[in-house]
Amino acid sequence: GLASHVLKAWIEREVPNTVAPDLFDHKPICDRLVADLTDSADHSIALIGPVGSGKTTVLRNALTRAASTVPGLVVADFSCWSLAEGGEAPRMALETALASLDGFVDVQSLRGLPASYQRLASADSSGWLSRALSLGVSDDPVRQLQRLAPVLASARLRLVLVVEDAERAGSDLAVRPLERLLWTLRDVQGVSFIISMAPGAGFDQAKLCDHLERIPALSPGQVETVLALGYAHWRTPLAEQLEVVSTDSSRDRLGLASVDNSLARYMRRRNGDGFTDSLAALLDSPRKLKHFLRDVDRGWSVLRGEVDLDDLVALTALRHAAPQAYEFIVANHDAARVEGTPDSIFDGESVKTIKARWQALMATLDAPLHVQAIVNVLRLPQLSTIRFGSPALQGVFYHDPTDYLGRILSRSLPHRGARDQIILRDKASWREGISNTMIRSLGVADSNSDDYSSVWEHLSGDLSAIELLKVAGQLIDLLVASRDSDASMSHPAMRSVWRLSRKAVQRDSATDWIADRIRQTLPTHLQFATDIFQYWCSVPHGLTSEAHRISVRDILVSSAKQVFTTPTALLKSVATSSDYPITRLVYPPPTEEPPDTVRLDSWQWLVAVALPAASTSPERIIPDRAVLVTDTSHGVRSRDFTQLYKLKRDWCASFFGSQLREALLIFDSYAGDDKHARAAKAEAHSWLGESP
């Protein structure tokens, strides 16, 4: 249950609450009704309250308690919902009364009473006609009803006629027959009545009844207390559920987590502009509150741990209490999420006009300030009137990588895609050293299916710098071992952990780690090693300053010189030429980085092993070298992208040195389809033709 099984039973059932605790302070009213019912005198009582305010619950509890105390108390319960027209009310009410008495006394002699009363009252509502015509007393409606008194007295019974939903009897004129019946019953010994109605039902209850009871409107405090019971239950994770570690600076957006704090509660009541104040104003009856709580409970049973609870509560409140605002958010949620002032030339009309359209809608609502207070909980920048801290990680503000609003609106989870709870469990198991499922799942992501890594990144802001570097290291090992073509920093999971590390790892604190990863990766995956350097040692975007970048660059070059001593060793590390690992090793882009400190003419050791490797495996080496020494590499670095594919002769001479002619011959011998290599082939052929 929510707080207990009885509260759960209350929200799940539409029948009056005779089981759950007194949630809305109705006991004093019930006590006064019981006192009247157990008194020896006959009382006429009016119970007044809006539809759904709990009148039936109060009646049921009072009648049950009174029946257990007063012997011979017979309750005849009549609801005006069953009326086809108001004029039928007296007959049906009397038939209900006789049916209730039938189980206690022989009412055979009274069987004709309802029809007789109905006929006489309809023909002579005031009684003057029968008196003028000197009709017998048996034909007087009042005398007809007096026939009940001796029957009740002889059996020592007391009849209580309960007329519920009296406002359903009709207009002011339509209720007159029922009102006359009740006036008449006031004078019948042993008969009491309770009439339950909404305010303005058309009855003159002040004259008709000697006791008036009103069901007060829900107070914010009552709503807060009941909602807090449910909230405490919803906030309690199940055994298998893990919570998202929130970065939210004002977590208690609903004001429900501190209900027991008397000072905080007093301040909320004093200000009168909190979530529960607005909820009480909009959901102004226990029935409405019950339906709202039921909807949240059922939604949370499906979405537990997969959306933000506060957002689910707020959206459900709008759905029940302010459907126009709810529909506006559903229709405009993408525009509502835009941060800042919409003034971009790329903003569509929906974004540019959303604030004006929202304000226009607010002007049409009966309680715009209360609606706005609930909408503010959602932290949608274009609709909120106050500034909160950072959005909840599972809040409707986010639509990528997970559309949390879509989950709440559909009350369901997609059949495909990464679930938050799966990723949180994988992360917890990895932290505890129980399972490496998280690393394996991150490793299998690719550019076409990266749901796991993107959701993992979204939910992993709580990982420490040490943990992030550990994840990165394990991922690198996994990808290098797989020898997959995605084994690079372009891999979705590697980019995810790199982005998180940029926020969590202090600059220059991971230099040794980066150097170690490069050393370990270089012998088997040159492309990945150069990627690690380019990403993690980027001065504007990585984890190092310029000095530390230069240090790692020296380590990269010296390690490569130690590893690539033979063509075989180089080919073992060059899996493919598509990402030009040799070019990246020699001349790392891009232009926003500091100038490279390694001279182009210092790579003779690499040329000595690259040329034989090109003869052995031309497709893996020649296109890569062609990119290095043509204008294409300059275009990539300058972002000019002028695809001239012309050999830069000064570069060729500087890089290849004494082995320039051998390099040109290898270019000239190329027979493959790579456009860079074919351009270099043509250039090399022309250059060779110029030689004596």
Secondary structure as GFF3:
##gff-version 3
##sequence-region A 1 692
A	DSSP	alpha_helix	5	12	.	.	.	ID=ss1
A	DSSP	alpha_helix	27	38	.	.	.	ID=ss2
A	DSSP	beta_strand	44	48	.	.	.	ID=ss3
A	DSSP	alpha_helix	55	69	.	.	.	ID=ss4
A	DSSP	beta_strand	73	79	.	.	.	ID=ss5
A	DSSP	three_ten_helix	80	82	.	.	.	ID=ss6
A	DSSP	three_ten_helix	86	88	.	.	.	ID=ss7
A	DSSP	alpha_helix	89	101	.	.	.	ID=ss8
A	DSSP	three_ten_helix	108	110	.	.	.	ID=ss9
A	DSSP	alpha_helix	113	123	.	.	.	ID=ss10
A	DSSP	alpha_helix	128	132	.	.	.	ID=ss11
A	DSSP	three_ten_helix	137	139	.	.	.	ID=ss12
A	DSSP	alpha_helix	141	146	.	.	.	ID=ss13
A	DSSP	alpha_helix	148	155	.	.	.	ID=ss14
A	DSSP	beta_strand	158	164	.	.	.	ID=ss15
A	DSSP	three_ten_helix	166	169	.	.	.	ID=ss16
A	DSSP	alpha_helix	176	185	.	.	.	ID=ss17
A	DSSP	beta_strand	191	197	.	.	.	ID=ss18
A	DSSP	alpha_helix	205	208	.	.	.	ID=ss19
A	DSSP	beta_strand	211	214	.	.	.	ID=ss20
A	DSSP	alpha_helix	220	234	.	.	.	ID=ss21
A	DSSP	alpha_helix	262	271	.	.	.	ID=ss22
A	DSSP	alpha_helix	275	282	.	.	.	ID=ss23
A	DSSP	alpha_helix	286	303	.	.	.	ID=ss24
A	DSSP	alpha_helix	309	321	.	.	.	ID=ss25
A	DSSP	alpha_helix	323	336	.	.	.	ID=ss26
A	DSSP	alpha_helix	349	362	.	.	.	ID=ss27
A	DSSP	alpha_helix	368	376	.	.	.	ID=ss28
A	DSSP	alpha_helix	404	410	.	.	.	ID=ss29
A	DSSP	alpha_helix	420	431	.	.	.	ID=ss30
A	DSSP	alpha_helix	437	444	.	.	.	ID=ss31
A	DSSP	alpha_helix	451	459	.	.	.	ID=ss32
A	DSSP	alpha_helix	465	482	.	.	.	ID=ss33
A	DSSP	alpha_helix	492	504	.	.	.	ID=ss34
A	DSSP	alpha_helix	511	521	.	.	.	ID=ss35
A	DSSP	alpha_helix	526	536	.	.	.	ID=ss36
A	DSSP	alpha_helix	546	563	.	.	.	ID=ss37
A	DSSP	alpha_helix	567	573	.	.	.	ID=ss38
A	DSSP	alpha_helix	581	586	.	.	.	ID=ss39
A	DSSP	three_ten_helix	600	602	.	.	.	ID=ss40
A	DSSP	alpha_helix	604	616	.	.	.	ID=ss41
A	DSSP	alpha_helix	618	628	.	.	.	ID=ss42
A	DSSP	alpha_helix	631	638	.	.	.	ID=ss43
A	DSSP	alpha_helix	649	656	.	.	.	ID=ss44
A	DSSP	three_ten_helix	657	659	.	.	.	ID=ss45
A	DSSP	alpha_helix	660	668	.	.	.	ID=ss46
A	DSSP	alpha_helix	675	690	.	.	.	ID=ss47
###
